[in-house]
Amino acid sequence: MNQEFNAAYWQSRYLQEQTGWDVGEITTPLKDYFNQLRNTGQRILIPGCGNAYEAEYLFRAGFEQVYVADVAKKPLQDFAKRVPEFPQEHLLHQNFFELIPAFDLIVEQTFFCALAPDLRPTYAQKCADLLKPGGKLASLLFDTTFQHKGPPFGGSREEYRGYFEPYFHVLHFESAYNSIKPRQGRELFILLQKK
């Protein structure tokens, strides 16, 4: 893991409330995608989960096999207070690149853009490694460049396809039509299936 953006860095960001990416709730593209899911028994991983509004939404909708992972302790602690009935053993204080279990679905929301860009090829491969055969990766990615030095780091659909296509079949890879207002026209919703 890039030492510049290690566990101490992210823990500090949460402690200092420097979390401008956090919109305080689940975003519309993922909410609409989740509303279409029928198999509440599938194992779902949300890496770099932060405050994990996606996990809360899924859990309250009856998905009992949701796991969240983050290198920073504070967002996991805050989530546990906010959703006390969420299984403690599903709160993984771990580095994504060291996770082992197999999942049916990985949900990506603002973790990819927080990684140092040189880790993106490794991230794509790790997602494939973590998924069961036929497993899916649902992602909301920035389709823009940022003027500031990241994180978050932007990118383009062409760049992203290069990372994922060696490991995944593309089911959907389009501009999100239902992004929240500040991100409209700057996000891609992608759904990929492990080869």
C-alpha positions, -999 to +999 in steps of 0.1 A: +000+000+000+013+035-008+027+048+025+016+083+016-021+072+019-017+046+046-040+038+077-026+067+097-033+091+068-070+080+066-075+078+103-063+114+106-086+125+078-116+111+097-105+124+130-101+159+115-134+156+096-116+161+063-141+140+044-154+161+016-163+130-005-188+119+022-223+131+012-239+118+044-261+091+027-261+065+000-259+080-035-287+074-060-269+052-086-260+026-060-294+028-042-312+022-075-289-007-083-294-023-049-332-020-052-329-044-082-311-071-063-332-101-052-306-125-036-304-112+000-281-142+008-252-131-013-219-122+003-212-085-004-179-066+003-176-028+005-139-020+006-126+013+018-161+017+032-157+049+051-190+057+068-206+028+049-240+042+041-242+016+013-238-012+039-264+003+062-289+005+033-282-031+022-284-044+058-317-027+066-330-041+033-324-076+046-289-084+032-273-102+061-240-111+045-226-076+040-189-070+050-172-036+052-134-031+052-113+000+060-078+007+071-090+035+094-107+026+127-128+057+132-153+052+104-158+015+114-163+026+150-188+053+140-207+028+118-209+004+147-225+031+168-249+042+141-259+006+132-254-014+164-272-044+152-248-049+123-226-080+130-193-069+146-175-097+128-185-081+094-165-049+103-131-056+089-103-033+100-081-045+072-061-035+042-082-044+011-051-059-006-048-084+023-084-096+023-090-133+017-127-144+017-146-150-015-176-127-023-205-126-047-205-089-051-180-061-045-195-026-042-171+003-051-179+038-039-150+064-035-124+038-026-109+034-061-105+072-064-087+074-030-060+049-040-028+061-055-033+057-092-003+033-096-024+008-075-053+007-099-041-023-119-035-042-087-069-031-074-086-046-105-068-079-101-075-081-064-113-075-070-113-104-094-093-126-069-118-118-041-149-127-062-163-161-066-167-174-102-193-153-119-191-127-091-198-090-099-182-057-093-206-027-091-188+006-092-194+043-093-163+059-106-153+095-113-152+103-151-133+135-147-100+150-138-094+172-108-074+204-107-062+196-071-036+171-061-055+140-049-070+121-033-095+119-048-079+110-081-099+112-113-097+093-146-115+083-177-136+054-189-108+044-214-083+043-186-106+022-164-115-003-190-078-011-195-076-021-158-107-042-156-111-059-190-083-085-184-104-099-155-140-090-162-168-092-187-184-057-191-221-058-184-226-020-181-200+008-185-219+041-190-222+076-176-245+075-146-278+091-154-289+095-118-258+110-100-263+134-072-263+170-083-227+179-075-214+149-095-238+150-125-220+143-157-188+133-139-195+097-129-196+063-145-217+034-133-201+001-142-212-034-136-186-061-144-187-099-141-156-120-132-144-140-162 
